[in-house]
């Protein structure tokens, strides 16, 4: 990933930056109004930060991208596998119903233009997809529960069933997330992966205790291999090497900061 040419506090994927009708971003923790452990560009509603600060941070981002904040679809994620398609009917909903509709959603899909599909993260894996042939986009929040629930597969299947999207026509960006070396998990997580049929025999996905005192998993790489298994060509997937835990200077991290962590935002939009 690379800094935005105009805004150093936004990061871009090289693959998506080449697409003329796509606007995308991943925020860092710089450039906002929050303070303390949320300093300063916190995008996450569900933290102890002031809602007014979070709203102002989102407004700052919207102004940077010359968009109205109401055109940013930001679900209330619950680490599940639910996928929601955003269509024109969504924008006819009253505010309360729209908020309720977005509750428990960890991936969104749309064929509409001038709408940012977004996910918030602070160690989990943000994934954005673009079907270049049919002009369909998606944004996914993939923590370990979502990954085990095969949220990437469910999103790709929904894109195929609803819009005729084929994995071979997709480009994918896997954003900054916690690296395997810092992502310690318990026995129950390992069991869930095995129970759901994930092959973790490769040490790059799941190193044994000879490397670490406890189990670790590589969420970014597991999701990358899921995309390849589904038919997305390897050279059409860009995986960020940035670790949210290590890079305290630019990222929030729930593992590092516990409940006092802010959130980054990753978004994608198709221009008219």
PAZADO-850225 format. One line per field, with one value per residue (C-alpha): residue in one letter; x, y, z negated. Coordinates in steps of 0.001 Angstrom, whole numbers, plus 500000, padded with zeros to 6 digits. Example, Ala and Ser with C-alpha at 12.3 -4.5 7.8 and 13.67 -1.06 7.14 Angstrom:
% residues 2
residu c(a | s)
x c(512300 | 513670)
y c(495500 | 498940)
z c(492200 | 492860)
END
This chain:
% residues 272
residu c(x | x | x | x | x | x | x | x | x | x | x | x | x | x | x | x | x | x | x | x | x | x | x | x | x | x | x | x | x | x | x | x | x | x | x | x | x | x | x | x | x | x | x | x | x | x | x | x | x | x | x | x | x | x | x | x | x | x | x | x | x | x | x | x | x | x | x | x | x | x | x | x | x | x | x | x | x | x | x | x | x | x | x | x | x | x | x | x | x | x | x | x | x | x | x | x | x | x | x | x | x | x | x | x | x | x | x | x | x | x | x | x | x | x | x | x | x | x | x | x | x | x | x | x | x | x | x | x | x | x | x | x | x | x | x | x | x | x | x | x | x | x | x | x | x | x | x | x | x | x | x | x | x | x | x | x | x | x | x | x | x | x | x | x | x | x | x | x | x | x | x | x | x | x | x | x | x | x | x | x | x | x | x | x | x | x | x | x | x | x | x | x | x | x | x | x | x | x | x | x | x | x | x | x | x | x | x | x | x | x | x | x | x | x | x | x | x | x | x | x | x | x | x | x | x | x | x | x | x | x | x | x | x | x | x | x | x | x | x | x | x | x | x | x | x | x | x | x | x | x | x | x | x | x | x | x | x | x | x | x | x | x | x | x | x | x | x | x | x | x | x | x)
x c(500000 | 501035 | 500032 | 497340 | 498984 | 497073 | 496430 | 499278 | 496904 | 495072 | 496501 | 495787 | 496118 | 498172 | 495703 | 492714 | 494545 | 494852 | 491072 | 489771 | 486212 | 487149 | 487792 | 489077 | 491007 | 492199 | 492483 | 495326 | 495125 | 496382 | 494458 | 491400 | 490066 | 490001 | 492501 | 494097 | 494213 | 491812 | 494145 | 493248 | 491363 | 489102 | 486334 | 484697 | 481322 | 481500 | 484330 | 484623 | 485484 | 483099 | 480405 | 480869 | 484565 | 483817 | 481204 | 483654 | 486373 | 484000 | 482980 | 486657 | 487107 | 483978 | 485219 | 488607 | 486851 | 484276 | 481355 | 478432 | 478856 | 475436 | 476925 | 479232 | 477690 | 479251 | 477578 | 477386 | 479687 | 479301 | 482063 | 479547 | 479153 | 476124 | 476291 | 473939 | 473296 | 472837 | 470401 | 468349 | 465616 | 468046 | 468166 | 464396 | 464527 | 464096 | 467197 | 466174 | 465290 | 468541 | 470533 | 468613 | 469173 | 472935 | 473083 | 474947 | 476322 | 480000 | 480027 | 478203 | 477777 | 476450 | 476148 | 475181 | 477501 | 478655 | 478285 | 481208 | 480984 | 483048 | 484315 | 485910 | 488910 | 491571 | 493435 | 490789 | 491189 | 489516 | 488881 | 487576 | 486532 | 485719 | 484175 | 485544 | 483267 | 479898 | 480897 | 480057 | 481932 | 482054 | 483641 | 484283 | 485246 | 487010 | 487997 | 488627 | 484903 | 484010 | 486868 | 485785 | 482233 | 483612 | 482423 | 484718 | 483167 | 479642 | 480332 | 481790 | 478862 | 476345 | 478071 | 477821 | 474199 | 472859 | 474987 | 476679 | 480112 | 482899 | 486001 | 488249 | 487000 | 487630 | 490471 | 490859 | 492658 | 493464 | 494244 | 496374 | 495677 | 497485 | 500359 | 500525 | 503445 | 501231 | 497940 | 497824 | 494649 | 493211 | 492549 | 488878 | 489779 | 492041 | 489280 | 486785 | 489088 | 489616 | 485910 | 484985 | 487374 | 490259 | 493585 | 496091 | 498883 | 501100 | 503268 | 502763 | 499104 | 499395 | 502864 | 503241 | 504452 | 508016 | 507871 | 505651 | 504639 | 500970 | 498968 | 498979 | 497059 | 497668 | 494305 | 495466 | 496997 | 494077 | 491707 | 494046 | 494093 | 490324 | 490083 | 492463 | 490471 | 487337 | 488969 | 490427 | 493803 | 496772 | 498029 | 494635 | 494973 | 496998 | 497770 | 499093 | 502250 | 501436 | 500769 | 498307 | 499849 | 503418 | 502719 | 501518 | 502517 | 499810 | 497280 | 494931 | 495151 | 492616 | 495239 | 497662 | 495168 | 492371 | 488965 | 490513 | 491327 | 490006 | 489150 | 490384 | 487979 | 488456 | 486121 | 485463 | 483203 | 482430 | 482216 | 479435)
y c(500000 | 503593 | 507020 | 508966 | 511580 | 514422 | 513097 | 511313 | 509962 | 507818 | 504644 | 503202 | 499829 | 499913 | 497561 | 499786 | 503044 | 502000 | 501792 | 505109 | 504724 | 503521 | 505628 | 503807 | 504403 | 503062 | 505635 | 505840 | 507277 | 510714 | 513861 | 513887 | 515580 | 512725 | 512736 | 510406 | 506761 | 507591 | 510183 | 511304 | 510002 | 507462 | 506196 | 503652 | 504445 | 501603 | 502806 | 505053 | 508017 | 510961 | 510417 | 514067 | 513466 | 510382 | 512268 | 515120 | 512675 | 511116 | 514551 | 515423 | 512281 | 513022 | 516531 | 515167 | 512912 | 515533 | 513379 | 513686 | 511608 | 510043 | 508316 | 506249 | 502883 | 501863 | 498771 | 497839 | 494830 | 491896 | 489552 | 487407 | 486158 | 488244 | 489887 | 492716 | 494096 | 497862 | 498869 | 501965 | 500864 | 501207 | 504965 | 505204 | 503875 | 506263 | 506776 | 504412 | 501606 | 502059 | 501793 | 498663 | 497141 | 497622 | 495972 | 492666 | 493167 | 492426 | 492631 | 494777 | 494585 | 497124 | 497941 | 501531 | 504429 | 507232 | 505060 | 504187 | 500681 | 500713 | 498513 | 499499 | 497567 | 497666 | 494357 | 492427 | 492098 | 494624 | 493287 | 495216 | 493642 | 494994 | 493054 | 495029 | 493401 | 493910 | 496928 | 495503 | 496299 | 494769 | 495504 | 492818 | 492818 | 489512 | 488810 | 485223 | 484537 | 485956 | 484082 | 480800 | 481594 | 481948 | 485506 | 485964 | 482958 | 484090 | 487536 | 486189 | 483755 | 486570 | 488685 | 485769 | 484890 | 488454 | 490099 | 487339 | 488266 | 485768 | 485568 | 485698 | 489251 | 490528 | 492490 | 492343 | 494376 | 492894 | 495776 | 496359 | 493905 | 492212 | 489969 | 486338 | 486894 | 489082 | 487230 | 484693 | 482609 | 479981 | 476298 | 476985 | 479173 | 476501 | 473906 | 476122 | 476443 | 472695 | 471958 | 474218 | 472428 | 474909 | 473276 | 474895 | 472416 | 475098 | 476784 | 480151 | 479912 | 478192 | 477740 | 475122 | 475770 | 475291 | 478889 | 480435 | 479524 | 479490 | 479141 | 481908 | 482197 | 484242 | 485834 | 487866 | 484861 | 482548 | 484989 | 485426 | 481666 | 481532 | 484012 | 481937 | 478793 | 480593 | 481432 | 484919 | 484969 | 485489 | 488494 | 490177 | 490128 | 492741 | 491978 | 494726 | 493903 | 496506 | 495229 | 497196 | 495923 | 496879 | 500245 | 502201 | 505395 | 505035 | 502405 | 501643 | 498092 | 496380 | 493845 | 496596 | 499090 | 496745 | 498463 | 501899 | 501379 | 503523 | 502162 | 502670 | 502816 | 501103 | 502039 | 501614 | 503488 | 503470 | 506873 | 507773)
z c(500000 | 500513 | 499150 | 500972 | 503248 | 501552 | 498041 | 496281 | 493624 | 496191 | 497735 | 501190 | 502893 | 506090 | 507819 | 507126 | 507762 | 511414 | 511812 | 513140 | 511858 | 508364 | 505263 | 502199 | 498981 | 495666 | 492908 | 490409 | 486898 | 487976 | 488901 | 486643 | 483511 | 480970 | 478127 | 475592 | 476627 | 479487 | 480955 | 483398 | 486464 | 484733 | 487019 | 484701 | 483130 | 480643 | 478445 | 475414 | 477589 | 477795 | 480464 | 481433 | 482106 | 484185 | 486185 | 486814 | 487880 | 490380 | 491627 | 492117 | 494207 | 496239 | 497016 | 498079 | 500583 | 501661 | 500557 | 498178 | 495017 | 495653 | 498713 | 496476 | 495583 | 492250 | 490739 | 487055 | 487298 | 484904 | 486131 | 487973 | 491569 | 492602 | 496031 | 497065 | 500537 | 500619 | 503356 | 504139 | 501749 | 498845 | 499361 | 499081 | 495511 | 492603 | 490458 | 487651 | 490058 | 491973 | 488728 | 487768 | 491209 | 490884 | 487453 | 487444 | 490958 | 491628 | 495435 | 497979 | 501743 | 504223 | 507892 | 507082 | 507890 | 505576 | 502455 | 500215 | 498750 | 495554 | 492746 | 489438 | 488138 | 485453 | 486060 | 488027 | 491784 | 494112 | 497618 | 500631 | 503937 | 507383 | 510257 | 513176 | 515771 | 514078 | 511966 | 508549 | 505331 | 501858 | 498493 | 495874 | 492191 | 491511 | 487924 | 486891 | 486396 | 489791 | 491404 | 489797 | 490927 | 494488 | 494928 | 497928 | 499671 | 498810 | 500235 | 503479 | 503853 | 503272 | 505913 | 508342 | 507574 | 507585 | 510261 | 512259 | 510929 | 511530 | 509299 | 512366 | 513054 | 509516 | 508021 | 504247 | 501610 | 498200 | 495888 | 492786 | 489964 | 487110 | 488184 | 487186 | 484804 | 482596 | 483062 | 480255 | 480053 | 477720 | 478333 | 479050 | 482040 | 483472 | 483022 | 484843 | 487853 | 487976 | 487442 | 490373 | 492701 | 492891 | 493703 | 491356 | 492014 | 493579 | 490934 | 492651 | 491604 | 488265 | 486752 | 484059 | 480557 | 481709 | 482936 | 480256 | 476726 | 477799 | 480990 | 483598 | 486885 | 490019 | 490788 | 493767 | 495495 | 494678 | 496371 | 499331 | 499878 | 499564 | 502444 | 504555 | 503761 | 504935 | 508272 | 507900 | 509716 | 507392 | 509322 | 508821 | 505027 | 503165 | 499521 | 497270 | 495331 | 492663 | 489137 | 487028 | 483771 | 484669 | 486298 | 483281 | 485077 | 487738 | 486608 | 483756 | 482393 | 480162 | 479055 | 478118 | 476644 | 475435 | 475053 | 475457 | 479114 | 481924 | 485378 | 488907 | 491846 | 495207 | 498038 | 501761 | 504181 | 507903 | 509564 | 511953)
END
